[in-house]
Amino acid sequence: MSNATRLVRRAGRACAATLALALPLFGGTIAHADQTLLTIDVPSSGNIDITQPVLSNQVRTLRANVLLPDGYDPDVAYPVLYLLHGISDDYRAWADHTRGDVRRTLDGLPAIVVMPEGGRGFYLNWLYRQGRDWERYYFEELIPEVERRFRILPGRRHHTIAGASMGGYGALRLASQMPGYFGTAISMSGFLEVGEADASPITNFMLGGPFTVLLGPRGGGYARGHELRELRENLRHTRVLITVGNGSMDPAARDPLYSALFLGNTERFLERHSVSIRRSLALAGVPVSFKRQSGLHSWWYWRRDLRNALQTWGVFGEPAASPGDRWTYRTVAERGRAWDLGFRFAEAPASPVVLRRAGPVLEGEGTGTVAITTADGCVFTAELPFSRSLPCASG
Protein backbone atom coordinates (compact mmCIF):
# COMPACT_ATOMS: atom_id res chain seq x y z
CA MET A 1 0.00 0.00 0.00
CA SER A 2 1.41 3.42 -0.96
CA ASN A 3 1.91 6.22 1.57
CA ALA A 4 -0.65 8.31 -0.33
CA THR A 5 -3.28 5.55 -0.02
CA ARG A 6 -2.60 5.17 3.71
CA LEU A 7 -2.98 8.92 4.19
CA VAL A 8 -6.29 9.02 2.33
CA ARG A 9 -7.68 6.11 4.37
CA ARG A 10 -6.59 7.76 7.61
CA ALA A 11 -8.28 10.96 6.48
CA GLY A 12 -11.52 9.09 5.88
CA ARG A 13 -11.46 7.43 9.29
CA ALA A 14 -10.66 10.75 11.00
CA CYS A 15 -13.49 12.56 9.20
CA ALA A 16 -15.93 9.80 10.13
CA ALA A 17 -14.86 9.98 13.77
CA THR A 18 -15.21 13.75 13.79
CA LEU A 19 -18.71 13.56 12.38
CA ALA A 20 -19.74 10.88 14.86
CA LEU A 21 -18.61 13.06 17.77
CA ALA A 22 -20.25 16.26 16.52
CA LEU A 23 -23.48 17.40 18.14
CA PRO A 24 -26.38 18.84 16.13
CA LEU A 25 -25.67 22.28 14.71
CA PHE A 26 -27.85 25.31 14.98
CA GLY A 27 -29.28 28.12 12.89
CA GLY A 28 -31.64 31.03 13.40
CA THR A 29 -31.03 33.51 16.21
CA ILE A 30 -29.33 32.47 19.45
CA ALA A 31 -28.54 34.64 22.46
CA HIS A 32 -25.57 33.98 24.76
CA ALA A 33 -25.12 36.46 27.58
CA ASP A 34 -25.43 39.77 25.72
CA GLN A 35 -24.21 38.35 22.43
CA THR A 36 -26.53 37.55 19.54
CA LEU A 37 -25.87 35.00 16.83
CA LEU A 38 -27.67 35.53 13.51
CA THR A 39 -27.79 33.33 10.44
CA ILE A 40 -28.15 35.34 7.24
CA ASP A 41 -28.67 34.30 3.64
CA VAL A 42 -26.17 35.75 1.18
CA PRO A 43 -27.49 35.67 -2.40
CA SER A 44 -24.97 34.82 -5.11
CA SER A 45 -25.35 35.74 -8.76
CA GLY A 46 -22.83 33.01 -9.58
CA ASN A 47 -25.11 30.24 -8.21
CA ILE A 48 -22.12 28.64 -6.46
CA ASP A 49 -22.34 24.88 -6.07
CA ILE A 50 -21.37 24.05 -2.49
CA THR A 51 -22.26 20.35 -2.48
CA GLN A 52 -20.03 18.54 -0.01
CA PRO A 53 -18.94 15.27 -1.65
CA VAL A 54 -17.81 13.57 1.58
CA LEU A 55 -20.18 14.83 4.26
CA SER A 56 -23.75 13.57 4.33
CA ASN A 57 -24.89 16.76 6.09
CA GLN A 58 -24.97 18.90 2.94
CA VAL A 59 -25.80 22.59 2.79
CA ARG A 60 -26.73 24.12 -0.55
CA THR A 61 -27.74 27.64 0.45
CA LEU A 62 -25.04 30.26 0.84
CA ARG A 63 -25.30 31.46 4.42
CA ALA A 64 -23.19 33.11 7.06
CA ASN A 65 -23.37 33.13 10.83
CA VAL A 66 -22.88 36.59 12.31
CA LEU A 67 -22.02 37.16 15.97
CA LEU A 68 -22.97 40.58 17.31
CA PRO A 69 -21.02 41.85 20.34
CA ASP A 70 -22.25 42.51 23.86
CA GLY A 71 -24.41 45.61 23.93
CA TYR A 72 -24.70 45.75 20.15
CA ASP A 73 -26.19 49.03 18.91
CA PRO A 74 -27.25 49.12 15.23
CA ASP A 75 -26.51 52.84 15.15
CA VAL A 76 -22.86 52.32 16.11
CA ALA A 77 -20.13 51.24 13.65
CA TYR A 78 -17.97 48.23 14.65
CA PRO A 79 -14.79 46.49 13.50
CA VAL A 80 -15.36 43.27 11.56
CA LEU A 81 -13.64 39.89 11.81
CA TYR A 82 -14.18 37.29 9.10
CA LEU A 83 -13.64 33.73 10.37
CA LEU A 84 -13.11 31.04 7.71
CA HIS A 85 -13.71 27.32 8.25
CA GLY A 86 -11.71 24.31 7.09
CA ILE A 87 -12.31 21.82 4.31
CA SER A 88 -14.41 19.38 6.36
CA ASP A 89 -16.77 22.02 7.79
CA ASP A 90 -19.20 24.74 6.72
CA TYR A 91 -20.41 28.16 7.89
CA ARG A 92 -21.82 26.69 11.12
CA ALA A 93 -18.54 25.29 12.45
CA TRP A 94 -17.08 28.31 14.25
CA ALA A 95 -20.32 28.96 16.12
CA ASP A 96 -20.89 25.31 17.12
CA HIS A 97 -20.02 24.82 20.80
CA THR A 98 -18.25 21.51 20.11
CA ARG A 99 -15.95 23.13 17.56
CA GLY A 100 -15.17 26.85 17.30
CA ASP A 101 -17.40 27.86 20.23
CA VAL A 102 -16.88 31.42 19.05
CA ARG A 103 -19.18 33.02 21.63
CA ARG A 104 -16.87 31.89 24.42
CA THR A 105 -13.65 31.94 22.43
CA LEU A 106 -14.08 35.61 21.51
CA ASP A 107 -16.08 36.66 24.53
CA GLY A 108 -15.63 40.37 25.10
CA LEU A 109 -14.45 41.20 21.57
CA PRO A 110 -16.22 44.48 20.64
CA ALA A 111 -16.59 43.55 16.99
CA ILE A 112 -18.92 41.92 14.50
CA VAL A 113 -17.76 38.41 13.66
CA VAL A 114 -18.78 36.99 10.27
CA MET A 115 -18.50 33.21 9.71
CA PRO A 116 -19.31 32.59 6.03
CA GLU A 117 -19.71 29.52 3.85
CA GLY A 118 -16.63 28.38 1.97
CA GLY A 119 -17.63 24.92 0.78
CA ARG A 120 -14.55 22.97 -0.24
CA GLY A 121 -13.33 25.64 -2.59
CA PHE A 122 -10.17 26.91 -0.84
CA TYR A 123 -11.64 30.41 -1.12
CA LEU A 124 -10.47 30.82 -4.71
CA ASN A 125 -11.93 30.81 -8.21
CA TRP A 126 -11.66 27.29 -9.60
CA LEU A 127 -10.12 27.00 -13.04
CA TYR A 128 -12.10 24.15 -14.64
CA ARG A 129 -15.54 24.16 -13.01
CA GLN A 130 -18.31 26.68 -13.38
CA GLY A 131 -20.05 27.89 -10.25
CA ARG A 132 -16.99 27.76 -7.98
CA ASP A 133 -15.91 31.40 -8.00
CA TRP A 134 -15.41 31.73 -4.26
CA GLU A 135 -13.05 34.69 -4.40
CA ARG A 136 -15.49 36.64 -6.55
CA TYR A 137 -18.35 35.74 -4.18
CA TYR A 138 -16.48 37.05 -1.14
CA PHE A 139 -15.37 40.33 -2.65
CA GLU A 140 -18.41 41.18 -4.76
CA GLU A 141 -21.31 39.73 -2.76
CA LEU A 142 -20.49 38.62 0.79
CA ILE A 143 -18.55 41.67 2.01
CA PRO A 144 -20.93 44.19 0.37
CA GLU A 145 -23.90 42.30 1.88
CA VAL A 146 -22.35 42.43 5.36
CA GLU A 147 -21.65 46.15 5.01
CA ARG A 148 -25.20 46.71 3.78
CA ARG A 149 -26.74 44.94 6.78
CA PHE A 150 -24.37 46.20 9.50
CA ARG A 151 -22.42 49.37 10.19
CA ILE A 152 -18.72 48.56 9.75
CA LEU A 153 -15.95 50.95 10.71
CA PRO A 154 -13.92 52.12 7.70
CA GLY A 155 -10.17 51.64 7.55
CA ARG A 156 -7.88 48.63 7.21
CA ARG A 157 -7.08 48.45 10.92
CA HIS A 158 -10.73 47.60 11.62
CA HIS A 159 -10.94 44.73 9.10
CA THR A 160 -9.41 41.32 9.96
CA ILE A 161 -9.67 37.94 8.27
CA ALA A 162 -8.71 34.69 10.00
CA GLY A 163 -9.16 30.98 9.47
CA ALA A 164 -8.04 27.46 10.31
CA SER A 165 -6.69 24.76 7.97
CA MET A 166 -8.15 25.50 4.51
CA GLY A 167 -9.42 28.73 6.07
CA GLY A 168 -5.88 29.67 7.11
CA TYR A 169 -4.84 29.63 3.47
CA GLY A 170 -8.04 31.48 2.54
CA ALA A 171 -7.36 34.22 5.10
CA LEU A 172 -3.87 35.00 3.79
CA ARG A 173 -4.86 34.60 0.14
CA LEU A 174 -7.95 36.82 0.31
CA ALA A 175 -6.03 39.42 2.31
CA SER A 176 -3.36 39.45 -0.41
CA GLN A 177 -5.97 40.16 -3.07
CA MET A 178 -7.71 42.90 -1.10
CA PRO A 179 -4.86 44.60 0.78
CA GLY A 180 -6.64 47.94 0.77
CA TYR A 181 -9.46 46.42 2.84
CA PHE A 182 -7.91 43.89 5.24
CA GLY A 183 -5.23 45.20 7.59
CA THR A 184 -4.74 41.93 9.51
CA ALA A 185 -4.71 38.27 8.45
CA ILE A 186 -4.42 35.22 10.75
CA SER A 187 -3.67 31.65 9.70
CA MET A 188 -4.10 28.81 12.21
CA SER A 189 -2.70 25.45 11.02
CA GLY A 190 -3.06 26.79 7.51
CA PHE A 191 -2.82 24.71 4.35
CA LEU A 192 -0.42 27.34 3.04
CA GLU A 193 1.41 25.58 0.21
CA VAL A 194 -1.49 24.51 -1.98
CA GLY A 195 0.68 23.94 -5.03
CA GLU A 196 3.04 21.44 -3.45
CA ALA A 197 2.82 17.93 -4.87
CA ASP A 198 2.82 16.37 -1.39
CA ALA A 199 -0.49 18.09 -0.65
CA SER A 200 -2.47 16.04 -3.17
CA PRO A 201 -3.38 12.93 -1.08
CA ILE A 202 -5.27 15.00 1.48
CA THR A 203 -6.84 17.52 -0.86
CA ASN A 204 -7.82 14.98 -3.51
CA PHE A 205 -9.71 12.96 -0.92
CA MET A 206 -11.47 15.92 0.68
CA LEU A 207 -12.34 17.53 -2.65
CA GLY A 208 -13.67 14.30 -4.11
CA GLY A 209 -11.46 14.76 -7.17
CA PRO A 210 -8.01 15.86 -8.33
CA PHE A 211 -6.64 19.08 -6.96
CA THR A 212 -5.92 20.24 -10.52
CA VAL A 213 -9.62 21.11 -10.99
CA LEU A 214 -8.98 24.11 -8.75
CA LEU A 215 -5.72 25.43 -10.11
CA GLY A 216 -4.83 23.49 -13.24
CA PRO A 217 -1.44 21.79 -13.67
CA ARG A 218 0.95 22.10 -10.76
CA GLY A 219 3.55 24.69 -11.59
CA GLY A 220 1.29 26.23 -14.25
CA GLY A 221 0.62 29.93 -14.45
CA TYR A 222 -2.80 29.85 -12.78
CA ALA A 223 -1.48 27.68 -9.93
CA ARG A 224 1.50 29.99 -9.39
CA GLY A 225 -0.89 32.93 -9.17
CA HIS A 226 -2.41 31.35 -6.04
CA GLU A 227 0.85 30.53 -4.25
CA LEU A 228 1.48 32.76 -1.24
CA ARG A 229 5.14 33.04 -2.24
CA GLU A 230 4.06 34.65 -5.49
CA LEU A 231 1.74 37.03 -3.63
CA ARG A 232 4.00 38.05 -0.78
CA GLU A 233 4.55 41.60 -2.06
CA ASN A 234 0.78 42.12 -1.84
CA LEU A 235 1.02 41.53 1.93
CA ARG A 236 3.90 43.89 2.71
CA HIS A 237 1.57 46.32 4.49
CA THR A 238 -0.59 43.70 6.27
CA ARG A 239 -0.24 42.41 9.85
CA VAL A 240 0.12 38.64 9.52
CA LEU A 241 -0.01 36.04 12.28
CA ILE A 242 0.76 32.37 11.55
CA THR A 243 0.19 29.76 14.27
CA VAL A 244 0.77 26.02 13.95
CA GLY A 245 1.18 22.95 16.14
CA ASN A 246 4.09 20.54 16.25
CA GLY A 247 1.95 17.40 16.14
CA SER A 248 2.12 16.67 19.88
CA MET A 249 -0.95 16.57 22.12
CA ASP A 250 -1.57 19.02 24.92
CA PRO A 251 -2.84 17.05 27.95
CA ALA A 252 -5.36 19.78 28.66
CA ALA A 253 -7.07 19.08 25.34
CA ARG A 254 -8.03 15.48 26.25
CA ASP A 255 -7.89 14.46 22.60
CA PRO A 256 -9.39 11.13 21.47
CA LEU A 257 -6.97 8.33 20.60
CA TYR A 258 -7.18 8.72 16.82
CA SER A 259 -5.95 12.31 17.14
CA ALA A 260 -2.44 11.15 17.94
CA LEU A 261 -2.33 9.38 14.58
CA PHE A 262 -4.01 11.28 11.77
CA LEU A 263 -4.39 14.73 13.34
CA GLY A 264 -0.82 14.71 14.65
CA ASN A 265 0.58 13.71 11.26
CA THR A 266 -1.58 16.30 9.52
CA GLU A 267 -0.34 19.08 11.80
CA ARG A 268 3.31 18.10 11.31
CA PHE A 269 2.69 18.13 7.56
CA LEU A 270 1.26 21.67 7.76
CA GLU A 271 3.96 22.76 10.19
CA ARG A 272 6.45 22.49 7.34
CA HIS A 273 4.18 24.65 5.20
CA SER A 274 3.83 27.31 7.90
CA VAL A 275 7.57 27.49 8.57
CA SER A 276 8.32 27.79 4.87
CA ILE A 277 5.73 30.48 4.16
CA ARG A 278 6.69 32.45 7.27
CA ARG A 279 10.28 32.55 6.03
CA SER A 280 9.21 33.60 2.55
CA LEU A 281 6.96 36.40 3.82
CA ALA A 282 9.58 37.69 6.24
CA LEU A 283 12.22 37.86 3.50
CA ALA A 284 9.82 40.01 1.47
CA GLY A 285 9.41 42.45 4.35
CA VAL A 286 5.95 41.32 5.44
CA PRO A 287 5.34 42.10 9.16
CA VAL A 288 4.67 38.46 10.07
CA SER A 289 4.44 37.04 13.60
CA PHE A 290 4.88 33.31 14.06
CA LYS A 291 3.92 30.98 16.92
CA ARG A 292 4.66 27.26 16.94
CA GLN A 293 3.66 25.19 19.97
CA SER A 294 2.15 21.87 20.98
CA GLY A 295 -0.91 21.08 18.95
CA LEU A 296 -2.85 18.78 16.67
CA HIS A 297 -5.05 19.60 13.71
CA SER A 298 -8.26 20.10 15.69
CA TRP A 299 -10.60 22.66 17.18
CA TRP A 300 -9.30 22.73 20.75
CA TYR A 301 -6.01 24.18 19.53
CA TRP A 302 -7.63 26.66 17.15
CA ARG A 303 -9.82 27.98 19.96
CA ARG A 304 -6.68 28.35 22.07
CA ASP A 305 -4.79 30.12 19.29
CA LEU A 306 -7.65 32.52 18.57
CA ARG A 307 -8.03 33.37 22.25
CA ASN A 308 -4.29 33.94 22.51
CA ALA A 309 -4.38 36.18 19.46
CA LEU A 310 -7.18 38.18 21.05
CA GLN A 311 -5.44 38.52 24.39
CA THR A 312 -1.75 38.93 23.50
CA TRP A 313 -1.35 39.86 19.82
CA GLY A 314 -4.54 41.72 19.06
CA VAL A 315 -7.15 40.57 16.58
CA PHE A 316 -7.28 44.19 15.45
CA GLY A 317 -4.28 46.48 15.33
CA GLU A 318 -2.57 49.19 13.38
CA PRO A 319 -1.12 47.62 10.21
CA ALA A 320 1.88 48.99 8.38
CA ALA A 321 1.06 52.30 6.76
CA SER A 322 -0.68 52.04 3.41
CA PRO A 323 1.79 52.39 0.54
CA GLY A 324 0.11 55.46 -0.92
CA ASP A 325 1.01 55.75 -4.57
CA ARG A 326 3.94 53.28 -4.53
CA TRP A 327 3.10 49.59 -4.49
CA THR A 328 3.34 46.24 -6.28
CA TYR A 329 0.34 43.97 -6.72
CA ARG A 330 0.22 40.49 -8.30
CA THR A 331 -2.93 38.63 -9.37
CA VAL A 332 -4.61 36.14 -11.69
CA ALA A 333 -8.07 37.52 -10.95
CA GLU A 334 -10.24 38.72 -13.80
CA ARG A 335 -11.26 41.80 -11.80
CA GLY A 336 -10.56 43.34 -8.45
CA ARG A 337 -8.90 46.24 -6.68
CA ALA A 338 -5.18 46.90 -6.34
CA TRP A 339 -5.06 49.41 -3.51
CA ASP A 340 -6.53 52.63 -4.97
CA LEU A 341 -7.06 51.30 -8.51
CA GLY A 342 -9.77 49.01 -9.82
CA PHE A 343 -8.90 46.61 -12.64
CA ARG A 344 -10.80 44.38 -15.06
CA PHE A 345 -9.18 42.11 -17.64
CA ALA A 346 -10.86 41.24 -20.91
CA GLU A 347 -10.09 37.60 -20.02
CA ALA A 348 -8.92 36.12 -16.75
CA PRO A 349 -5.10 35.97 -16.81
CA ALA A 350 -3.64 32.51 -17.37
CA SER A 351 -0.46 33.50 -15.49
CA PRO A 352 0.32 36.07 -12.79
CA VAL A 353 0.04 39.69 -13.85
CA VAL A 354 1.94 42.42 -12.01
CA LEU A 355 0.63 45.95 -11.56
CA ARG A 356 3.25 48.33 -10.21
CA ARG A 357 2.65 51.95 -9.28
CA ALA A 358 5.37 54.55 -8.70
CA GLY A 359 3.76 57.93 -8.20
CA PRO A 360 1.83 58.93 -11.33
CA VAL A 361 3.28 56.06 -13.37
CA LEU A 362 1.51 52.70 -13.56
CA GLU A 363 3.21 49.71 -15.14
CA GLY A 364 1.71 46.37 -16.09
CA GLU A 365 3.67 43.15 -16.64
CA GLY A 366 2.24 40.03 -18.25
CA THR A 367 -0.22 39.51 -21.08
CA GLY A 368 -3.79 40.56 -21.78
CA THR A 369 -5.93 43.65 -22.01
CA VAL A 370 -6.92 45.50 -18.84
CA ALA A 371 -9.20 48.41 -17.98
CA ILE A 372 -7.97 50.51 -15.06
CA THR A 373 -10.29 52.70 -12.96
CA THR A 374 -8.79 55.36 -10.70
CA ALA A 375 -10.27 56.60 -7.45
CA ASP A 376 -11.50 59.65 -9.39
CA GLY A 377 -13.53 57.45 -11.73
CA CYS A 378 -11.21 57.92 -14.72
CA VAL A 379 -10.84 54.81 -16.90
CA PHE A 380 -8.24 53.77 -19.44
CA THR A 381 -7.58 50.51 -21.29
CA ALA A 382 -4.12 49.14 -22.03
CA GLU A 383 -2.50 46.09 -23.56
CA LEU A 384 0.08 44.45 -21.30
CA PRO A 385 2.94 45.07 -20.91
CA PHE A 386 2.51 48.83 -20.57
CA SER A 387 3.87 51.87 -18.77
CA ARG A 388 1.92 55.09 -18.69
CA SER A 389 0.95 58.05 -16.58
CA LEU A 390 -2.43 57.89 -14.94
CA PRO A 391 -4.98 60.09 -16.72
CA CYS A 392 -5.89 61.94 -13.54
CA ALA A 393 -4.94 62.21 -9.88
CA SER A 394 -6.05 59.25 -7.79
CA GLY A 395 -5.74 60.04 -4.16
Buried (B, 14 or more C-beta within 10 A) or exposed (E): EEEBEEBBBBBBEBBEBBEEEBEEBBBEEBEBEEBBBBBBEBEBEBEBEBEBEBBEEEBEEBBBBBBBBEEBEEEEEBBBBBBBBBBBBBBBBBBBBEBBBBBEBBBEBEBBBBBBBBBBBBBBBBBEEEEBBBBBBBBBBBBEBBEEBBEBBEEBBBBBBBBBBBBBBBBBBBBBBBBBBBBBBBBBBBBBBBBBEEBBBBBBBBBEBEBBBBBBEBEBBBBBBBBBBBBBBBBBBBBBBBBBBEBEBBEEBEBEEBBBEBBBBBBBBBBBBBBBBBEBBBEBEBBBBBBBBBBBBBBBBBBBBBBBBBEEBEBBEEBBEBBEBEBBBBBBBBBBBBBBBBBBBEEBBBBBBBBBBEEEEBBBBBBBEBBBBBBEEEEBEBEBEBEEEBEEEBE
